């Protein structure tokens, strides 16, 4: 069983401190990345460690760890090679890339090579359809790959090299990547100095520059507010919003009868109410409900119920206008057919009864 050292515990405390005291459970995701950075996967010991530092039980931690595919539940290689085999990349040759790698490496989905270098997996979508077919190594992109290009990447990895991704910084191992996902900077020299953006990213930057679009300034060292401070700020914002909505004192309005000729009291039209509330108040009015002729009030009225014969005629017309397609009509589609079926059933019952009576009489004679 792995024993996490004091450095890991110090990092765990740093992660937990990023969140309000009463919401420390939110630190579970980066903590799972932290333990994966130690062992290359989320082991039972890692689950127990996260449960211990957060005051949870192991079932709660395990439920999260098994939900997200980025958390590996068994030992994983230094380089996780993911090939997109979803619709777009598949059409462009993604499945052929995956099959070629699987045969070359001698492993299948979620399996690791004997030297512990590479774990292969097929991914449902890597969110880069415009660059397909795509492959990632520890979540860094290799765009527009073909079988031979993919073989070149994995062979270089197994030889100890680190090929440059199409987009992003230079490659790192899965454990190094997990440290970054836990929220810590990549301490390798020049780790973020290499690589470049994709053409689609550059296109977006050019458009932003052309139209003067920039991100608002912020201080990355701004401390996270406590729950009490956040609640106080929310209450102040709410009070300001309500004060802004409060109507200014208005001059006395003319009497309704002088403006509209209505004799109704000056009651606010209920247009800002939901239809359900408005209908209920109209059918069961009280002193606070606008009368039917109040300005802006629309009162639903219930007409006289239709006669039985009219209702039957309307139903028959609806059936005739919506005849089912095909010959397999369900029973009851036509009134005539229903009556005919009933008469046939009664006739069959009568015939069966008569037959039984004759048989009984014959038996008695015998």
N, C-alpha and C positions, 0 to 999 in steps of 0.2 A: 504493500500500500504506500503510495507516494505521500511524503510528509512535506507540505509546502513550507518554505523557509520564511524567515522574518522579512526578507525583501518582498516576497509575494504578499505577505500580510500587510506590509506598509502600503503597497500599491492598492490593495483592496480597501484599506481605510481611506486612501486618497480618492478612490472612485466613489465610495459611499458618501464622502463629504461633499460631493458635487450636488447632491440632492437634498431637499428639505428633510429635516429630522423625521417627520411623520410620513415621509414617502421614500424611505430608504429601499423599499422593495424594487423601485424603479432601477436600482443599480444592478439588478440581476443579469441583464443582457451583457453589459461590459464585463462583469465578473466572470461570466461563462467564457468569454473570449480570453480573459486573463488566465484561467486555469488551462484552457486549450493551448495557450502560448507556452505553458510549462511542460505539457506532456504530448502535445500534438493531437490531442482529442480530449473530449470531456469524459473522464473516467469516473467510476463510482466514487473514488476519492475526491475528485473535483466537485462532484455533486454534493458530497458531504461537507466539503469546505465552504461552498457557497451557502448552503443551508445554515452552517454554523455562524458565519459572519453576519448573516442577515436575519437570523432568528426565525428561519422557516423550517419546514420539515422537508425531507429528501423527496417526497412525492411531489411537492409543489415545484421544486427545482427541476426534477426530472420531467415534469409535464412541459415545461418551457424548453428544456434542452432537446426534447424529442420533437418539438413542433417545428423548429427552424432548421433547415438543411445545412446552414453554415456551421452548426455545431455537430461535429463528428463523434459518433458513439463508439468507435473502435479506432485503433492506431492508424494514422494516415501518413502518407509519404511526405517528403520535404516539399514536393511540388504537386499541387492538386490541379490536374489537367481536366478542364471541363469543355466538352464539345456540345454546341447547341444542335439539337436534332428536332427542334420544333418546326412548324410548317414552313416558314420562309427559308430558314437555313437548310432545311431538309430538301426543299425544291432546288436549292442552289448547290447541293452536294454535301451537306453536313453529315448525313448518315454514312456516306462513303468515307469521309474523314474519320469518323468514329470507328467504323469497321476496320479501316487500315491500321489505326493505332492499336486497337484491341488485338489484332493478329500479330502485329509487330512486337508489342510488349508482352503478349501472352497472358493478359488479364482481361476481366470483364468489368461491368459497371460496379463502381465502388470497391474495386479490388486494387491491391498495391503490389508493385513489382517486388521480386525477391530481394533486391538490394535496398529496398526501403526508400527509393528515390521518388517514385511517381505513383500517385493514385489516380486512376482514370474514372471519369464519370460522364454520363450523357446528361445534359441539362435540358429542361423543357423550354426555357427561354432565357437568353442573356441580355435582352433589352437592347439589341443593336442590329435590328433587322436591316437597316440601310447599309450595314457593313458586312452582311452575311456572305458566305458562312463564317461564323466567328468561333474562336476558341479562346478560353482564358487559362492563364496559369496563375494560380493563387489570386484570382479575380482581376488580373491585368490582361488587357485585350490584345489578341492577335487577329486582325481583321482580314477578311477576304482570303482565308486559308484554303489550300487544296491539300490532298493527301500527302504529296511529297514535301510540301512546306511544313506540314504538321510533324512529319517524321524527322525533319531537320531540327525542329525545335526540341523534341523530346530527346533526340540523340545528343544534342549539345548539353541539355540539362543533365543527362546521365554521365556525361564526360566531365562534369564539374563546371561547365560554363553557365552563363546567365544571359541568354539572348535578350535583345531589346524589344519590348512590346511595341505594337503599333502606336499605342497611345499610353500616356502615363509615364511614371518614373521607372527606374530600373527594377528588375525582379528581386524579390526577397523570398525567403523560405516561408512555409505556412506558419511556423511559430512566430517568426518576425512580423508577419502580417497580422497575426492574432493580437500581438502587443499594440499595434496601431489601431486595430478595431476596438481594443479596450480603452482607447482614448489617450495613448501616449505617443509622443513624437518618435519618428524613425531616427535613431541616433547614428546610423551609418554615414560616413563621410560622403557628401555629394549624393545622398539618397534621392533627393528630389530635384537634382540639377539636370538630369538627363530626360530623354523622351520629349514628346511633343503632342499637341492636341490633334484630333482628327479634323478632317476638312469640314464636317458638319458643325463642329464646335467653333472653328474659325469663322464660318459663315455667320453664326449667331453673334460672335463678337464684332464682326464687321458691321452688321445691321445695328447693333447696340451703339457702336461708335457713330455711325451715320446719323442716327436719330437722337443722339444725346442721352441714351438710357444708361444710368449708372446705379449701382447698389448704394443704399443709404449708408452713411458712415456709422461705425459702432466701435465700442471699446471691448476687445476680446477679454479683457481682465475685469469686466464688470462683475461684481459679486452677485451670486444668486440670492434673491430675497427670501427671507423666511416666510412661513405660511402667514404669520400675523401681519407682516409688512405687506404681503401680497393682498390679503383680505382688506387691509386698511386702504390700500391704493384702489382696489376695486370699488369699495364703498364710496370713496371720494369721487371716482369717475362716474359712478351711478348717480350720485347727488348732483353733480354738474350737468349730467345729461337730462335729469328730471327738471332741473331749474331752467335749462334752455328750452324745454318743451312747454313750460308753464306759459299760458297766454297772458299777454299784457292787458291791463284794465282797458275795457272798451267803453265808448260812450253809450248811454242808454239807448237800446234799440226801440224802434217804433213798434206799436202793438201789432200783433199778427194780422188782425182784421184790417188794419190800415194798409198793410203791404199786400196780403194775399186774399183778403176777404174771408179768411177762415175764422171760425169761432172757436177753434181748438186752442187749448192753453199752449204757452210757449215752451214746448218740450223738444229737447234735442232729438233729431231724427236718428234712429238706431242703425244707421248705415255702417257704423264701425263695429257692429256686433256680428257674431257668426250667424249664418242662416238658421242653425238649429235653435240658438237662443232667441232670435227674432221671431221665429215661428211659434215657439213655446209661449213667449210673452204675448203674442197676438191672440192666441187661442185661449190663454188664461190671463187676461189683462189685470193689472193692478194700478195703483195710483201713479207708479213711476213709468208706466208704459204709454207711449204715444197713441193717441186715438187715430182712427183710420184716415181722417182728413188732415192730420198734421203735416206740415211741409216736409217733403222728402220721404215720407213714409209709404212703403208699399206693403199692403196687407194681403197675404194669400187668402183666397176665399174658396171654400169647399162647395162645389155645386151639388145639385140633387143627384143621388145615385141612379144609375141607369136601370131601366126595367129589365126583368129577367130575360124577356124575349130579345131585347136589344143586345144584351150581353152575349147571349147565345149566337146571335147573328154576327156580332163582331168577332167572336172566337172562331166561328166557321169561316169567316172571310180571311182571318189571319192564317188559318190552316191551309186554305186553298191557295193563298199567296206564297206560302212557304212549304211547298210539297217537297218531301225528302228526295234526294238524288238516288237513282238506282231502283231496282225492283224490290229490294228487301226492306219493305216499309214496316216500321214497328206498329204494333197494335194500337188502335185508338187514334190514328191520324185522320180518319174520315168518319163522320157520324154515321153515314150509310153503311160503311163496312162494319162498324161496331154493332149496329142494330142487326145486320145480317148474321154476324157471328153469334149473337145472342139467340136469334131465332133457330139457327142450325143446332146450337147446343141444346136448346129446349126440345127441338124435334128429336134429337138423338136420345135425350133423356127419356122422352115419352115412349119412343120405340123400344128402348131397353126395358122400360117398366112394363110395357105390354107383353114383350117376349117373356119376361119373368113370370107374368100372370098366367100366360098360356102354358108355360112349362109346368107351373105348379098345378094347374088344373089337370093337365095330362097325367102328371104323377099321381094325383088323387084318384083318377079313374082307374089307372093301373093298379 
